[in-house]
Amino acid sequence: MRLRRNIVFGRFGPFGLGLFLALCAIGILARAGGPPSGRPDRADPIYRASIEKWRQHYETTLKSEDGWLTVAGLFWLHEGENSFGTDPLGDVVLPAKAGPAEAGSFSFRGGKTVAHVRPGVRITMRGKPVDSAELHADTPDERLQMGDLTLYLHASGARYAIRVKDKNSKLRADFSSLHWFPIDESYRVTARYTPYNPPKQVQIQNILGDFDKVAIVGSVAFSLQGREYRLDAEQDEPGTLSFVFRDLTSGKETYPAARFLDTGAPKDGTVILDFNKAYNPPCAYNPYTTCPLPTPGNRLRVAIPAGEKIYKAHSD
């Protein structure tokens, strides 16, 4: 609504109604706990709506029955037999009411893992009952289903573990909400993409100190706040690029280890980097997950107050 008068008297003298309203707004924001950065959303309504929709979808996926909040345990395998069940003294300890004390074992010998299910215990794989099955690390169709639990083999560097997911996990039940920086369209930038042919194979350390081999498929170069920066690009899925990065907000306003960012496929040698969609790795919410650290080149000496902020569990 446009104001016909812009002069008020009294304490504000001739400075105008605009100043009066601005000061009132500052007071209201301060009392309401406005954005710590002091920045309002700076984006056109259509773009803002698209980012808000993306963020809502991301949070819904995170909280889903198969989301990262359901990971309820990570149990490292030792050579030989590794028992699993609800026995608190077992090797892989399941939630107390999830099933029998001794449900079976994982035989781990020479890097080969075989699950053995005790007679009378109902466990399925690919929808069919199973009594014995060889498992390969992080293979989606080799997951053991036991009621509300899912068990599968996970690799972290040269180490192997059984990862347990529970639809009723405490982390999922206690989850509140995510926190984001105000949407700022200036953090949506066009980057020049340089592919590597062949991709560079590098060893990247994860948050547990293990090293995993990762293919760097190229790099992107972009300008931010008047300076040039670059990022190493990975490819999690065909037709996309993914980035693991750290910036000067890390450990302060954002998760200390890193944040993730995904883009579509390069077009005409460029990609769009939208840091308003930067999000936390699963380790930011869940101590039973393993996440990569950024390559040395992906540690940016610039603050990027855009995207997801630190999760509440790390902000105390």
N, C-alpha and C positions, 0 to 999 in steps of 0.2 A: 504494500500500500504506500503510495507516494504521499509525502507530507507537504502541506501547503505552506506551513511556517517552519523556519529553521532557527528561530531566535527564541531563547527562553531567558528569563530574568532571574533575580534572586542570586544564589551562590554562583551560578554558572555564567552570569553576566552575558556578554555578547558572543560567547563561544559557540552557541548554537545547540539546537536540540539533538543534532547528530552526535555531538560529543557526549551529551547527557545520556543518550541511549546506549552508546558504546560503553560508557563507564558502568551503566546498569548491567549490560550483558556480561562484562568481565566479572562483576560481582556474582551474578547468577551462576556463571560457569564455575567460579571458584567454589561456591557453596555446593554445587551439584557434582563436584569431582570431575571436571572436564578433562579432556585429553591431556596426559602428562606432558606431551610434546608442545601443547599450546597451539597446535595446528588444527583448524577445522578441515573437514573434507574439502578437497579442491578438485572437483571433477564435475563434468556435465551429468545431468540426471540419468541419461541412458547408460552411460559408462558406469556410473556409481551402482545402478541397479544390477548390471551384469556382474560386477565384482561381488556385491552382496549375495547374489544368487550362487556364485561359485563358492564363496566362503561357507554358505549354509550347506551346500552339497558336501563340501569337504568335511564339515563337522558331523553331518549325518553319517557319512561313510566311516568316520573314525569311531562313532558310537555304535555301529551296527554289530550284528551277532558274529561277524567275521572280522571286525575291525581290530586295530592294534591294542585297544583297551582290554581285549579278551585274553591276551597273552598272560598266563598266570604262573608260569614257571619255566626255568631253563636249567636242565640237569646235564652236567658234563659226563660223558661216558668214559669208563675206564676199560682197559683190556679185559675181556672175559665176559661173564654174565652180569647184567645190570637189572636187578629186579624192579618191577613197577607195580603199584597198588596203593592202597590207603595206609599201609603200615608206615608209621612215622619214622621207622628205622630203615626203611627200604632205600634203594638208590634213586628211584624216580618216585617222589611222593605226591600222590594225587589228593585232591580235597577229601575231607573225612567222609562225606556221604556219597562219594562218586561211585563206589563199587567195593569189591572185596579187598581185604588186606593184601592178598597176593593175587594179582590179576595176570601176571606173566613176567616175561623178562626180555631184555634186548641183548642179544649176543653180539659183542663187538670184538672182532678179531681181524688183525691185519688190514684195518680200514674198511672191512665189510660189516654191515649191520643187518641182523635178522631179528625180527620180532617173533616171539613165541607166546601164544595165548594159552592160558591154563584151561583145561576142559570145563565146560559149564559157564564160562565167562563170554558174554556176547560182545564182540568187537567186530566192526565191519570196515571194509575198505572198498571204495567204489560202489558202495551200496550192498555189498555181499558179505556174509559172515566169513571170517578168516581165522585160521588157527596158527598160521606161520606165513611170514612174508618178508622178503628182502627189501630194505629201504634204501633209497638214494637221497642225498641231501637236497632239501628244499624243492622237492618234486611235488607239484600240486595234487596229482592224482594218487599219491602214495601216503595218504593221511589215514590214520587209524581213528575211527569214530567210536566213542564209548559214552553213550548217553549224551550229555551236554558238553562232553570233553572231546577235544581233538588232539592227537599226538602225532608228531612227525619229526623226522631227522633234520637237524639244522647244522650247517657248517660255518665256523668262524675261523678263517685261516686254515691251519692244519688241524684244528680241534673240532670235535663233533659232540653234539648235545641233542637231547630230546626236548623239544619245545612243546609245552602244554598250553592249549587254549581252552578257556572256560567261559561259556556264555554268561555265567553268573559271577564272574570275577568281581572282587571288591573294587578294583580300579574302575571298572565299567559302572558299577553301582554308585560309586562316590563321585563320578565325574560331574563337574559343574558346567563350565563353558570355556571357550577359547577367547583370547583377547587379541585385538588387531590394532594396528596404527590407523589413523584416519586415512581415508582413500585420497591419494594425491597423484593426479595424472602425470605429473612431471617425472614420476618414477616408472613410467611406461616408455621404454626407449627402443629405438631400432638399432640392432647390432649387425655388424658385418661378420659373416660366417666363413671360416676357412676349414675345409675338410682335410682330414689326414688319410692318405691312401698309400699303404694300409694304416688302420688305426694303431695308435701307440699303446703297447701293453705296459702297464705300470703297476707297481705294488702300492696299495693304499692302506694305511693303518685304520683300524676301526676303533671305536670308543673303548673296547676291551684290551687294546694293545695288539691284537692279531692283525696280520696282513693278508689282504685279498687281492687277487689279480683283477684289474679293471681295464677295459678298453676305452681309451680316450679317442673319440671319433673325429674330433676337431676342436676348434676354439672360436670364440666370438670376441669382437672388439667393439667397445661402445664408449660414448661420452656421457659423463655425469658430473654436474656441477662444474663444467668447464675443463675437466680433465679426462684423459683416456684411460680405460681399464680393459682388462681381458679376463676371460674365464675359460677353463677347460670344460669341454662338453662330453658327456656320456650319452648312451642311448639305451634306455631301459626297454622301450618298445619301438617297433618299426614305425618310422614316420614322426618320431618325436626326438627332442633333445632334453637332457636333464642335467642339472648343475647342483653341486654341493659347494656351498660358499660360506665364508665367514666375513664379517665386516666390523667396523668399530662400534657397533651397537651390541655385539656379541658379549655375553657375560654381564651386561648392564640391563638393557631393555629387551634383549632377545636371548634365546637359548645359547649357552656358551660354546658348545661344540661346533654347531653349524646350522644352516637352514637349507632347505631344498627349493628348487625352482624348475618348472617344466615349461617347455615351449612346443609349438607345433613344428612341422618340418620346415627347413629353410626354403625360401622362395626367392629366386633371382639373387641368390647370394646373401640374403638377409633373414634375420629372425626378429621377432618382437620379444623383448625381455620385459615382463610386467612384474616388477617387484611387489606390487600390491597383492600378488598371488604367492609370494614367498611363504613357505610353511615349515613348521618344525618337523624334524625327524621323529620317528616313534620313540626314541630314547628320551625325548623331552617329556613324555607322559608315562613311560613304562620302563622300570629298571630291568625287565626280563628280555629286552630287545637289544639287538646289536646294530650299530649304525656307523657308516663310514665318516671319516674326518675329511676335510677338504685338502686337495693337493696344495703344495706351497703357493702355486700360482693363483689359487682361488681364495686367497686370504687378502681381501681388499682393504687398502688403507684409506677407507672412506666410510662414513656413517650412512647407512641406508635405513632410515626410519620409515619403512614401508613393509606391509605384509604382517605376518604373525608375530606377536610379542611372546615373551617368556611365559610358560605355563605356570599356574599358581604354585605348584609343588616346588618350583625352583625360585620363587620370588620372595620367600620369607627371609 
